[in-house]
Amino acid sequence: MDRETVPAKPVDEVYACELGGPSGAPRGNGKVASFEISPEGELVRIVMPAEGGITLEFSFGGWIFNPRLEKGLFQFTPPSDAVIVDGLLPETPGMRQ
């Protein structure tokens, strides 16, 4: 639990996550992201440090679980000028379109 970040609502809980660097870099850079969670288990806010001493804050709300979505949202229709490649491309780069 993160004891430094004050939750937006007193009933929310804030958890800390130490941010790591690139793979193989030493740990412990001191940067911590805070995740605020509501009593219902919903993500409310993320607070994290950024370069230059600024803080980024992302707020979330109005969660809707399992909404009704039209089937068409999940169907891809390629643009009319798209080229459809059937099979492998030729090995010679100059032969590719």
N, CA, C and O atoms as a GROMACS GRO file, in nm:
protein
  388
    1MET      N    1   0.084  -0.117   0.000
    1MET     CA    2   0.000   0.000   0.000
    1MET      C    3   0.089   0.124   0.000
    1MET      O    4   0.193   0.126   0.066
    2ASP      N    5   0.047   0.226  -0.075
    2ASP     CA    6   0.122   0.351  -0.086
    2ASP      C    7   0.073   0.447   0.024
    2ASP      O    8  -0.044   0.485   0.025
    3ARG      N    9   0.162   0.483   0.114
    3ARG     CA   10   0.123   0.570   0.225
    3ARG      C   11   0.149   0.717   0.196
    3ARG      O   12   0.110   0.803   0.275
    4GLU      N   13   0.213   0.749   0.083
    4GLU     CA   14   0.245   0.888   0.050
    4GLU      C   15   0.138   0.955  -0.034
    4GLU      O   16   0.107   1.072  -0.011
    5THR      N   17   0.080   0.883  -0.130
    5THR     CA   18  -0.020   0.942  -0.218
    5THR      C   19  -0.155   0.946  -0.147
    5THR      O   20  -0.203   0.844  -0.098
    6VAL      N   21  -0.215   1.062  -0.143
    6VAL     CA   22  -0.345   1.079  -0.078
    6VAL      C   23  -0.454   1.039  -0.178
    6VAL      O   24  -0.456   1.091  -0.290
    7PRO      N   25  -0.544   0.948  -0.140
    7PRO     CA   26  -0.650   0.908  -0.233
    7PRO      C   27  -0.748   1.021  -0.259
    7PRO      O   28  -0.769   1.108  -0.174
    8ALA      N   29  -0.808   1.020  -0.378
    8ALA     CA   30  -0.907   1.122  -0.413
    8ALA      C   31  -1.029   1.112  -0.323
    8ALA      O   32  -1.090   1.214  -0.290
    9LYS      N   33  -1.065   0.991  -0.284
    9LYS     CA   34  -1.176   0.968  -0.190
    9LYS      C   35  -1.121   0.890  -0.072
    9LYS      O   36  -1.041   0.798  -0.090
   10PRO      N   37  -1.162   0.924   0.051
   10PRO     CA   38  -1.108   0.856   0.169
   10PRO      C   39  -1.130   0.706   0.171
   10PRO      O   40  -1.054   0.634   0.236
   11VAL      N   41  -1.233   0.655   0.102
   11VAL     CA   42  -1.261   0.511   0.103
   11VAL      C   43  -1.174   0.433   0.004
   11VAL      O   44  -1.169   0.310   0.011
   12ASP      N   45  -1.107   0.503  -0.088
   12ASP     CA   46  -1.022   0.436  -0.187
   12ASP      C   47  -0.890   0.394  -0.123
   12ASP      O   48  -0.848   0.449  -0.021
   13GLU      N   49  -0.825   0.294  -0.184
   13GLU     CA   50  -0.694   0.250  -0.140
   13GLU      C   51  -0.594   0.281  -0.251
   13GLU      O   52  -0.627   0.274  -0.369
   14VAL      N   53  -0.470   0.314  -0.212
   14VAL     CA   54  -0.366   0.348  -0.307
   14VAL      C   55  -0.252   0.247  -0.292
   14VAL      O   56  -0.204   0.224  -0.181
   15TYR      N   57  -0.210   0.188  -0.404
   15TYR     CA   58  -0.103   0.090  -0.405
   15TYR      C   59   0.014   0.146  -0.485
   15TYR      O   60  -0.006   0.218  -0.583
   16ALA      N   61   0.135   0.112  -0.443
   16ALA     CA   62   0.256   0.162  -0.509
   16ALA      C   63   0.319   0.051  -0.591
   16ALA      O   64   0.315  -0.067  -0.555
   17CYS      N   65   0.379   0.092  -0.702
   17CYS     CA   66   0.451  -0.001  -0.790
   17CYS      C   67   0.582   0.066  -0.829
   17CYS      O   68   0.582   0.173  -0.890
   18GLU      N   69   0.695   0.003  -0.793
   18GLU     CA   70   0.825   0.059  -0.828
   18GLU      C   71   0.846   0.044  -0.978
   18GLU      O   72   0.831  -0.064  -1.034
   19LEU      N   73   0.882   0.155  -1.042
   19LEU     CA   74   0.904   0.154  -1.187
   19LEU      C   75   1.046   0.109  -1.215
   19LEU      O   76   1.141   0.159  -1.156
   20GLY      N   77   1.060   0.014  -1.306
   20GLY     CA   78   1.191  -0.035  -1.344
   20GLY      C   79   1.242   0.037  -1.467
   20GLY      O   80   1.167   0.106  -1.537
   21GLY      N   81   1.369   0.021  -1.493
   21GLY     CA   82   1.430   0.080  -1.612
   21GLY      C   83   1.438  -0.023  -1.722
   21GLY      O   84   1.368  -0.124  -1.719
   22PRO      N   85   1.524   0.003  -1.820
   22PRO     CA   86   1.543  -0.093  -1.929
   22PRO      C   87   1.592  -0.227  -1.874
   22PRO      O   88   1.648  -0.234  -1.765
   23SER      N   89   1.572  -0.331  -1.951
   23SER     CA   90   1.614  -0.464  -1.910
   23SER      C   91   1.763  -0.464  -1.876
   23SER      O   92   1.845  -0.414  -1.954
   24GLY      N   93   1.797  -0.518  -1.761
   24GLY     CA   94   1.936  -0.525  -1.719
   24GLY      C   95   1.983  -0.404  -1.642
   24GLY      O   96   2.093  -0.406  -1.586
   25ALA      N   97   1.905  -0.297  -1.638
   25ALA     CA   98   1.944  -0.178  -1.564
   25ALA      C   99   1.927  -0.203  -1.415
   25ALA      O  100   1.841  -0.281  -1.375
   26PRO      N  101   2.009  -0.136  -1.332
   26PRO     CA  102   1.994  -0.156  -1.189
   26PRO      C  103   1.859  -0.104  -1.140
   26PRO      O  104   1.806  -0.006  -1.192
   27ARG      N  105   1.804  -0.171  -1.039
   27ARG     CA  106   1.674  -0.132  -0.985
   27ARG      C  107   1.694  -0.025  -0.879
   27ARG      O  108   1.806   0.008  -0.840
   28GLY      N  109   1.582   0.028  -0.834
   28GLY     CA  110   1.588   0.123  -0.725
   28GLY      C  111   1.612   0.266  -0.769
   28GLY      O  112   1.685   0.340  -0.703
   29ASN      N  113   1.551   0.306  -0.881
   29ASN     CA  114   1.567   0.443  -0.927
   29ASN      C  115   1.481   0.540  -0.846
   29ASN      O  116   1.487   0.661  -0.866
   30GLY      N  117   1.401   0.486  -0.756
   30GLY     CA  118   1.320   0.570  -0.668
   30GLY      C  119   1.188   0.615  -0.726
   30GLY      O  120   1.111   0.681  -0.657
   31LYS      N  121   1.159   0.582  -0.851
   31LYS     CA  122   1.033   0.624  -0.912
   31LYS      C  123   0.924   0.522  -0.880
   31LYS      O  124   0.943   0.401  -0.896
   32VAL      N  125   0.811   0.573  -0.834
   32VAL     CA  126   0.701   0.487  -0.794
   32VAL      C  127   0.572   0.537  -0.858
   32VAL      O  128   0.542   0.656  -0.852
   33ALA      N  129   0.496   0.446  -0.918
   33ALA     CA  130   0.363   0.480  -0.971
   33ALA      C  131   0.261   0.438  -0.867
   33ALA      O  132   0.276   0.333  -0.804
   34SER      N  133   0.158   0.518  -0.848
   34SER     CA  134   0.052   0.488  -0.752
   34SER      C  135  -0.077   0.455  -0.826
   34SER      O  136  -0.116   0.526  -0.919
   35PHE      N  137  -0.141   0.348  -0.784
   35PHE     CA  138  -0.267   0.304  -0.842
   35PHE      C  139  -0.376   0.315  -0.736
   35PHE      O  140  -0.367   0.252  -0.631
   36GLU      N  141  -0.478   0.395  -0.764
   36GLU     CA  142  -0.588   0.413  -0.669
   36GLU      C  143  -0.704   0.324  -0.711
   36GLU      O  144  -0.748   0.326  -0.826
   37ILE      N  145  -0.752   0.245  -0.616
   37ILE     CA  146  -0.857   0.148  -0.641
   37ILE      C  147  -0.976   0.178  -0.551
   37ILE      O  148  -0.959   0.205  -0.432
   38SER      N  149  -1.098   0.173  -0.607
   38SER     CA  150  -1.220   0.198  -0.530
   38SER      C  151  -1.254   0.074  -0.448
   38SER      O  152  -1.200  -0.034  -0.473
   39PRO      N  153  -1.344   0.086  -0.350
   39PRO     CA  154  -1.387  -0.032  -0.273
   39PRO      C  155  -1.450  -0.140  -0.361
   39PRO      O  156  -1.451  -0.257  -0.325
   40GLU      N  157  -1.503  -0.100  -0.477
   40GLU     CA  158  -1.563  -0.197  -0.570
   40GLU      C  159  -1.458  -0.266  -0.656
   40GLU      O  160  -1.492  -0.353  -0.736
   41GLY      N  161  -1.331  -0.228  -0.642
   41GLY     CA  162  -1.223  -0.289  -0.719
   41GLY      C  163  -1.198  -0.223  -0.853
   41GLY      O  164  -1.127  -0.280  -0.936
   42GLU      N  165  -1.253  -0.104  -0.876
   42GLU     CA  166  -1.234  -0.034  -1.003
   42GLU      C  167  -1.114   0.058  -0.995
   42GLU      O  168  -1.089   0.121  -0.892
   43LEU      N  169  -1.039   0.066  -1.105
   43LEU     CA  170  -0.926   0.158  -1.113
   43LEU      C  171  -0.980   0.300  -1.120
   43LEU      O  172  -1.060   0.332  -1.207
   44VAL      N  173  -0.936   0.386  -1.027
   44VAL     CA  174  -0.984   0.523  -1.019
   44VAL      C  175  -0.881   0.621  -1.075
   44VAL      O  176  -0.915   0.716  -1.145
   45ARG      N  177  -0.751   0.595  -1.041
   45ARG     CA  178  -0.650   0.693  -1.077
   45ARG      C  179  -0.513   0.628  -1.079
   45ARG      O  180  -0.486   0.536  -1.002
   46ILE      N  181  -0.426   0.676  -1.168
   46ILE     CA  182  -0.285   0.639  -1.171
   46ILE      C  183  -0.206   0.769  -1.162
   46ILE      O  184  -0.232   0.863  -1.237
   47VAL      N  185  -0.110   0.774  -1.071
   47VAL     CA  186  -0.022   0.890  -1.055
   47VAL      C  187   0.120   0.840  -1.071
   47VAL      O  188   0.161   0.747  -1.001
   48MET      N  189   0.196   0.902  -1.161
   48MET     CA  190   0.333   0.856  -1.182
   48MET      C  191   0.426   0.972  -1.216
   48MET      O  192   0.383   1.070  -1.278
   49PRO      N  193   0.552   0.962  -1.175
   49PRO     CA  194   0.649   1.068  -1.204
   49PRO      C  195   0.692   1.063  -1.350
   49PRO      O  196   0.695   0.957  -1.412
   50ALA      N  197   0.727   1.179  -1.402
   50ALA     CA  198   0.778   1.188  -1.539
   50ALA      C  199   0.906   1.270  -1.536
   50ALA      O  200   0.944   1.325  -1.432
   51GLU      N  201   0.973   1.277  -1.649
   51GLU     CA  202   1.097   1.353  -1.659
   51GLU      C  203   1.073   1.500  -1.629
   51GLU      O  204   0.963   1.551  -1.651
   52GLY      N  205   1.172   1.567  -1.580
   52GLY     CA  206   1.163   1.710  -1.555
   52GLY      C  207   1.090   1.744  -1.426
   52GLY      O  208   1.055   1.860  -1.403
   53GLY      N  209   1.068   1.644  -1.341
   53GLY     CA  210   1.005   1.670  -1.213
   53GLY      C  211   0.854   1.689  -1.218
   53GLY      O  212   0.794   1.733  -1.120
   54ILE      N  213   0.792   1.656  -1.331
   54ILE     CA  214   0.645   1.669  -1.338
   54ILE      C  215   0.579   1.537  -1.299
   54ILE      O  216   0.645   1.433  -1.297
   55THR      N  217   0.452   1.542  -1.269
   55THR     CA  218   0.376   1.424  -1.232
   55THR      C  219   0.261   1.407  -1.330
   55THR      O  220   0.189   1.503  -1.358
   56LEU      N  221   0.245   1.286  -1.382
   56LEU     CA  222   0.133   1.255  -1.471
   56LEU      C  223   0.024   1.190  -1.390
   56LEU      O  224   0.050   1.102  -1.307
   57GLU      N  225  -0.100   1.233  -1.413
   57GLU     CA  226  -0.213   1.176  -1.342
   57GLU      C  227  -0.320   1.138  -1.443
   57GLU      O  228  -0.362   1.221  -1.524
   58PHE      N  229  -0.363   1.013  -1.437
   58PHE     CA  230  -0.469   0.963  -1.524
   58PHE      C  231  -0.588   0.927  -1.436
   58PHE      O  232  -0.574   0.849  -1.341
   59SER      N  233  -0.704   0.981  -1.466
   59SER     CA  234  -0.825   0.952  -1.389
   59SER      C  235  -0.921   0.867  -1.472
   59SER      O  236  -0.933   0.886  -1.593
   60PHE      N  237  -0.988   0.774  -1.406
   60PHE     CA  238  -1.080   0.682  -1.474
   60PHE      C  239  -1.214   0.684  -1.401
   60PHE      O  240  -1.219   0.706  -1.280
   61GLY      N  241  -1.320   0.661  -1.474
   61GLY     CA  242  -1.452   0.656  -1.411
   61GLY      C  243  -1.556   0.612  -1.512
   61GLY      O  244  -1.528   0.599  -1.631
   62GLY      N  245  -1.675   0.590  -1.463
   62GLY     CA  246  -1.785   0.550  -1.551
   62GLY      C  247  -1.764   0.414  -1.613
   62GLY      O  248  -1.803   0.392  -1.728
   63TRP      N  249  -1.703   0.322  -1.539
   63TRP     CA  250  -1.678   0.189  -1.593
   63TRP      C  251  -1.809   0.120  -1.630
   63TRP      O  252  -1.906   0.124  -1.554
   64ILE      N  253  -1.811   0.057  -1.746
   64ILE     CA  254  -1.926  -0.022  -1.790
   64ILE      C  255  -1.871  -0.160  -1.825
   64ILE      O  256  -1.789  -0.175  -1.916
   65PHE      N  257  -1.918  -0.261  -1.752
   65PHE     CA  258  -1.870  -0.396  -1.775
   65PHE      C  259  -1.968  -0.471  -1.866
   65PHE      O  260  -2.089  -0.463  -1.849
   66ASN      N  261  -1.912  -0.543  -1.964
   66ASN     CA  262  -1.988  -0.623  -2.059
   66ASN      C  263  -2.098  -0.542  -2.130
   66ASN      O  264  -2.214  -0.583  -2.130
   67PRO      N  265  -2.061  -0.428  -2.189
   67PRO     CA  266  -2.164  -0.351  -2.260
   67PRO      C  267  -2.207  -0.422  -2.388
   67PRO      O  268  -2.132  -0.504  -2.443
   68ARG      N  269  -2.326  -0.391  -2.435
   68ARG     CA  270  -2.372  -0.446  -2.563
   68ARG      C  271  -2.301  -0.370  -2.674
   68ARG      O  272  -2.307  -0.247  -2.680
   69LEU      N  273  -2.234  -0.443  -2.762
   69LEU     CA  274  -2.163  -0.384  -2.874
   69LEU      C  275  -2.210  -0.450  -3.002
   69LEU      O  276  -2.234  -0.570  -3.007
   70GLU      N  277  -2.221  -0.369  -3.107
   70GLU     CA  278  -2.263  -0.423  -3.236
   70GLU      C  279  -2.153  -0.511  -3.295
   70GLU      O  280  -2.034  -0.482  -3.279
   71LYS      N  281  -2.193  -0.616  -3.362
   71LYS     CA  282  -2.100  -0.710  -3.423
   71LYS      C  283  -2.007  -0.640  -3.523
   71LYS      O  284  -1.891  -0.679  -3.538
   72GLY      N  285  -2.057  -0.537  -3.590
   72GLY     CA  286  -1.979  -0.466  -3.690
   72GLY      C  287  -1.853  -0.399  -3.636
   72GLY      O  288  -1.760  -0.372  -3.712
   73LEU      N  289  -1.849  -0.373  -3.506
   73LEU     CA  290  -1.729  -0.313  -3.446
   73LEU      C  291  -1.609  -0.406  -3.453
   73LEU      O  292  -1.495  -0.362  -3.443
   74PHE      N  293  -1.634  -0.537  -3.471
   74PHE     CA  294  -1.528  -0.636  -3.469
   74PHE      C  295  -1.501  -0.696  -3.606
   74PHE      O  296  -1.430  -0.796  -3.617
   75GLN      N  297  -1.557  -0.637  -3.711
   75GLN     CA  298  -1.535  -0.685  -3.847
   75GLN      C  299  -1.449  -0.584  -3.921
   75GLN      O  300  -1.480  -0.465  -3.926
   76PHE      N  301  -1.340  -0.632  -3.980
   76PHE     CA  302  -1.249  -0.545  -4.053
   76PHE      C  303  -1.286  -0.546  -4.201
   76PHE      O  304  -1.298  -0.652  -4.262
   77THR      N  305  -1.304  -0.429  -4.256
   77THR     CA  306  -1.326  -0.413  -4.400
   77THR      C  307  -1.210  -0.332  -4.455
   77THR      O  308  -1.195  -0.214  -4.421
   78PRO      N  309  -1.128  -0.392  -4.542
   78PRO     CA  310  -1.012  -0.318  -4.593
   78PRO      C  311  -1.056  -0.203  -4.682
   78PRO      O  312  -1.162  -0.209  -4.744
   79PRO      N  313  -0.973  -0.098  -4.689
   79PRO     CA  314  -1.005   0.014  -4.778
   79PRO      C  315  -1.015  -0.033  -4.923
   79PRO      O  316  -0.955  -0.135  -4.959
   80SER      N  317  -1.090   0.039  -5.006
   80SER     CA  318  -1.112  -0.003  -5.144
   80SER      C  319  -0.983  -0.008  -5.226
   80SER      O  320  -0.975  -0.083  -5.323
   81ASP      N  321  -0.882   0.072  -5.189
   81ASP     CA  322  -0.756   0.074  -5.266
   81ASP      C  323  -0.649  -0.018  -5.205
   81ASP      O  324  -0.533  -0.012  -5.246
   82ALA      N  325  -0.686  -0.103  -5.109
   82ALA     CA  326  -0.590  -0.193  -5.046
   82ALA      C  327  -0.552  -0.305  -5.142
   82ALA      O  328  -0.636  -0.356  -5.217
   83VAL      N  329  -0.425  -0.343  -5.139
   83VAL     CA  330  -0.376  -0.454  -5.221
   83VAL      C  331  -0.378  -0.579  -5.134
   83VAL      O  332  -0.323  -0.579  -5.024
   84ILE      N  333  -0.440  -0.684  -5.184
   84ILE     CA  334  -0.447  -0.809  -5.110
   84ILE      C  335  -0.342  -0.902  -5.165
   84ILE      O  336  -0.340  -0.932  -5.284
   85VAL      N  337  -0.252  -0.948  -5.078
   85VAL     CA  338  -0.143  -1.038  -5.117
   85VAL      C  339  -0.184  -1.178  -5.076
   85VAL      O  340  -0.212  -1.204  -4.959
   86ASP      N  341  -0.187  -1.267  -5.172
   86ASP     CA  342  -0.224  -1.404  -5.146
   86ASP      C  343  -0.099  -1.490  -5.160
   86ASP      O  344  -0.057  -1.519  -5.272
   87GLY      N  345  -0.040  -1.530  -5.051
   87GLY     CA  346   0.080  -1.613  -5.057
   87GLY      C  347   0.202  -1.534  -5.012
   87GLY      O  348   0.190  -1.423  -4.961
   88LEU      N  349   0.319  -1.593  -5.033
   88LEU     CA  350   0.444  -1.532  -4.992
   88LEU      C  351   0.490  -1.427  -5.092
   88LEU      O  352   0.463  -1.438  -5.212
   89LEU      N  353   0.560  -1.326  -5.042
   89LEU     CA  354   0.618  -1.226  -5.130
   89LEU      C  355   0.744  -1.282  -5.194
   89LEU      O  356   0.808  -1.370  -5.136
   90PRO      N  357   0.782  -1.234  -5.312
   90PRO     CA  358   0.906  -1.281  -5.376
   90PRO      C  359   1.027  -1.243  -5.289
   90PRO      O  360   1.023  -1.145  -5.216
   91GLU      N  361   1.133  -1.323  -5.300
   91GLU     CA  362   1.255  -1.297  -5.222
   91GLU      C  363   1.329  -1.173  -5.270
   91GLU      O  364   1.396  -1.108  -5.190
   92THR      N  365   1.318  -1.139  -5.398
   92THR     CA  366   1.390  -1.025  -5.455
   92THR      C  367   1.315  -0.896  -5.416
   92THR      O  368   1.199  -0.879  -5.452
   93PRO      N  369   1.383  -0.804  -5.342
   93PRO     CA  370   1.313  -0.683  -5.298
   93PRO      C  371   1.257  -0.600  -5.414
   93PRO      O  372   1.152  -0.538  -5.397
   94GLY      N  373   1.322  -0.596  -5.528
   94GLY     CA  374   1.275  -0.518  -5.641
   94GLY      C  375   1.146  -0.572  -5.700
   94GLY      O  376   1.076  -0.499  -5.770
   95MET      N  377   1.116  -0.695  -5.673
   95MET     CA  378   0.996  -0.758  -5.728
   95MET      C  379   0.873  -0.730  -5.640
   95MET      O  380   0.760  -0.757  -5.681
   96ARG      N  381   0.895  -0.678  -5.522
   96ARG     CA  382   0.783  -0.650  -5.433
   96ARG      C  383   0.712  -0.524  -5.474
   96ARG      O  384   0.775  -0.433  -5.527
   97GLN      N  385   0.584  -0.516  -5.450
   97GLN     CA  386   0.506  -0.396  -5.485
   97GLN      C  387   0.482  -0.314  -5.363
   97GLN      O  388   0.418  -0.209  -5.371
   0.00000   0.00000   0.00000
